[in-house]
């Protein structure tokens, strides 16, 4: 089992930046992909960014050029750097990890609020 704990959310003005962290409870050698998702009130959870073991990253069109996903294996941590934040980025952000055997883990999320 892997526990994922997100942190770094908060209240920020439009145009500002935040860096979210997702700390895994153990070594991530069995994890072949990490992802960040978000869910705004009244909306479905949506994919924001993913990072695979092949060091390939992908992003939702709405965040391309503004968000960057990265991974620090030594710290068992995945980051989401969010720049040029917009009010529509307001949501609870969740970390996701997929093992090589297909098992998927989720964190409990961290809330990001962007004021206009």
C-alpha positions in Angstrom: 0.0 0.0 0.0 1.0 3.6 -0.7 -0.4 6.6 1.2 -0.3 9.8 -0.7 -0.4 13.2 1.2 -0.9 16.4 -0.7 0.1 19.8 0.6 0.7 23.3 -0.6 -2.8 24.5 -1.4 -4.1 27.8 -0.2 -5.6 31.1 -1.2 -3.8 33.1 -3.9 -4.7 36.0 -6.1 -5.1 35.6 -9.8 -1.7 35.7 -11.5 0.0 34.2 -8.5 1.8 30.9 -8.1 1.6 27.8 -5.8 3.5 24.6 -5.6 1.7 21.5 -4.6 3.5 18.5 -3.2 2.5 14.9 -3.0 4.5 12.8 -0.6 4.4 9.0 -0.9 4.6 6.9 2.2 7.3 4.6 0.8 9.6 4.2 -2.1 8.0 4.7 -5.4 10.0 2.1 -7.4 6.7 0.2 -8.1 4.9 3.3 -9.3 5.0 3.8 -13.1 2.9 6.9 -13.3 1.8 9.9 -11.1 -0.9 12.3 -11.8 -2.6 15.4 -10.5 -6.3 15.8 -10.8 -8.7 18.4 -9.7 -12.4 18.7 -8.9 -14.2 22.0 -8.7 -17.5 22.3 -6.8 -20.3 20.8 -8.8 -18.0 19.4 -11.5 -16.4 16.1 -12.3 -12.8 15.3 -11.4 -10.5 16.1 -14.3 -7.0 15.3 -15.2 -4.5 18.1 -14.8 -1.1 16.5 -15.5 0.6 13.2 -15.5 4.3 12.0 -15.2 5.3 8.6 -16.2 8.3 6.5 -15.3 9.7 7.2 -18.8 9.8 10.8 -17.7 7.0 11.7 -20.1 4.7 14.4 -18.9 1.3 15.5 -20.3 -1.0 18.3 -19.4 -4.6 19.3 -19.9 -5.0 22.0 -22.5 -6.3 24.4 -19.9 -3.0 24.3 -17.9 -0.4 23.9 -20.7 2.3 26.5 -20.4 1.3 27.4 -16.8 1.6 24.2 -14.8 4.6 21.9 -14.5 4.7 18.4 -13.0 7.9 17.0 -11.6 9.1 14.1 -9.5 11.9 13.8 -6.9 12.6 10.1 -6.4 14.9 10.6 -3.5 12.1 12.3 -1.6 9.3 10.1 -2.9 7.5 13.3 -3.8 5.7 14.6 -6.8 5.2 18.3 -7.4 2.9 20.5 -9.4 4.2 24.0 -10.0 1.3 26.3 -10.8 1.9 29.7 -12.3 -0.3 32.4 -13.7 -3.2 31.0 -11.7 -6.7 31.9 -12.8 -10.0 31.8 -10.8 -11.1 28.9 -12.9 -8.2 26.9 -11.4 -10.0 26.9 -8.1 -10.6 23.3 -7.0 -9.4 20.5 -4.7 -6.3 19.0 -6.2 -5.7 15.3 -5.8 -2.5 13.2 -6.3 -2.8 9.9 -8.0 -0.3 7.0 -8.3 -0.5 3.9 -10.5 1.5 0.9 -9.7 2.9 -1.4 -12.4 0.3 -4.0 -11.5 -2.5 -1.5 -12.2 -3.4 -0.6 -8.6 -4.2 3.1 -8.3 -3.9 5.1 -5.1 -5.4 8.5 -4.3 -4.6 11.2 -1.8 -7.2 13.2 0.1 -6.5 16.4 -1.8 -5.5 19.9 -1.1 -7.7 23.0 -1.7 -6.6 25.7 -4.1 -8.6 28.9 -4.2 -7.8 31.6 -6.7 -9.4 35.0 -6.1 -10.0 37.5 -8.9 
